[in-house]
């Protein structure tokens, strides 16, 4: 079934729905009434008409609003982290800090330095945030790990037998053939 074009109420042209911004207003059927170029042009003209002091004042208000939201979010994340630690592992923030100190701020397996941030306050793709390792059957907390070691244990299903087999495999791989040194590895 072909897509029915939508008419822009500003330029009066029929365009595909992908050329309109989403809208939460009732009556717009989920799309803004103006196409994206018309909307951009309108806001550009509107902002050009506003005096510089008004733009600066609005920018300051927006910065203050963002800071207030950031503080509220920080407070919420701290509360959420504390609640989650207690509910999932039976730990307090002080318990995690004590465990981190006991481990000398290092991963319990590879000894990579761990970030001093509490768990749950991770930045995207941060390599040294800490993970709380625990026995999935008993719930007992074993220690703090880096993401790589925590994932590794997870991939091996916390099985000592599988880990021993992996160690044996690394020590004595089934294919003993040496690679041809003239062919570069990729």
N, C-alpha and C positions, 0 to 999 in steps of 0.2 A: 504494500500500500504506500503510495507516494506521500511524502510529507507535505502537509498543507502549509503554505507560506503565511507568515504573519505580517500585518501592515504596520509600519512605523507611524505613530500618530504625529510625528514632527515633520519628517521629510515625505510622508505619504507613499513611500515605496514599499513593495512587497518583498520580504526577505525571509530567509530560512530562520528557524527558531534558534539556531546556534549563534545568530548575529544579534541576539538580545540578551541582556543581563538577567540573572534570576531576580525575582521580586517576591517578598513575603506579603505584600499588600493584597487584601482580598479584592477580587474583581479583576486582577491582572492575569489570572490563570497561571501563576508561577513565573511570569516573565514581565520585565519592565516594559512600559508602553513605547519607549523610544529605542531605536537600534543603538548599538554600542558607539558608532561614530557620532551620532546626534547627541547622545548623552555626554560624551567626552567634550564635544564642542560647546554644549550648554554650560557645563561646569567651568570650562576654560574662560568663556566670556563672563560668566558670573563672578569668578574670582578676579578677573581683570578689572571689573567695575568696582569692586570693594576697595576701600582705602587700605594702604599698607598696615596702618595701625590696627584695623579690624582683623586683617589676616593674622597679624602677630598675636593679637589677643585670643583669637580662636585657637591658634596653634598652642598657646600657653595653657588654655583651658583643656585642650585635648591631652597635652603632656601630663597635666595634673590628674586628669581622669585616669590615664594609663598607669601612673604611679600608684594611685589609690587602688586600682584593680590589681596591680602587681603585688602590693602589700597584702591585700585580701587573699590573693592566690597563694602567696608565700605562707600566710597563716593557715590557710586551708590545707595546703600540702603538708605542713608540719603536723597538723592535727591528724590528717589522713594517714601519714607515715607512722605516727605514734600508735594510732588505733590498729593499723595493719600489722605492725610488729607484735603487738600484744595478742591480737586475735590469731594470727597465723603461726607464730613461733613461741608465744609466751614470753617475749623479751621486752624490756624497756629500752629507751634510747641509751641509758647509762650502761646497760648490759652490752649493747653493741659497741659502745666506746671502750668498755673494759676488754672485750674480746679483740678489738682492733689494736689496742695497746699491747695485749698479750702476744699478738701475732706481729708486733713491731711494724704495724701499718703495711704489712705485706700479705700477698696471697698465701694461703696455707700450703699450696702445692708448688707453684713455680717461683714464689718469693718476689713476684713483681710488685712494686709499690702500689698500694691502693689509695684512691682518692679519699680525703678525709670527710667528704660529704656523706651524710647518712643515706642508707638505701632508699630508693624511690625518688631521690632528687638527682636524676641523671640528665645529662645533656645528650642530645642525639649523637650516636656513634662515639661516645666517650669510651676509651679503651680501659680505663683504670677505675671504673666505679666498682663498688663492692657488691657481691651477691651473698646472701645468707644460704649456706649449704646445710641441708638437713636430710635426715633419713626419711624417705617418703612413707615407710611402713610404720615407724615409731613416732615420727615427728621430732625426734631429738636433733638439736642443732649441733653440727659437727665443726663448723668454722666459717670463716669468711673467705671467699674466692674471687678471683678476677673473672670476667665474663667468659674467657676462653676455657679456663679450667672447669668452670661450672657447666658450660655447654658440653665439654668433653665427657664429664661424668654422666651427664644426661644422655649423650649419645650411646654410652656404654651401659645405660640403664642401671647405674650404680652397682654393677656386677663385678665382683673381684675376679671371678672366673674369666669373664670377657676381657678384663684389663690384663690378666696374666697371658691370655692367648695373644693379645695385641703386642705385649712385650716379647713373647716368644717369636711372633711373626717378624718384629723389627730386628731381633737378634739373628734370626735364621730365615730370611725370606725364601719362598719356594723357587723363585727364579734367580739363580745365582749368576746368570749371564751378565758380563760386564758390558755397558753401553759402548758403542763405537765412538771414540773420542773425536773423530772427524765430523760427526753429525752433532750439531748444537742442540741442546735441550730447549724445549719451548715452554 
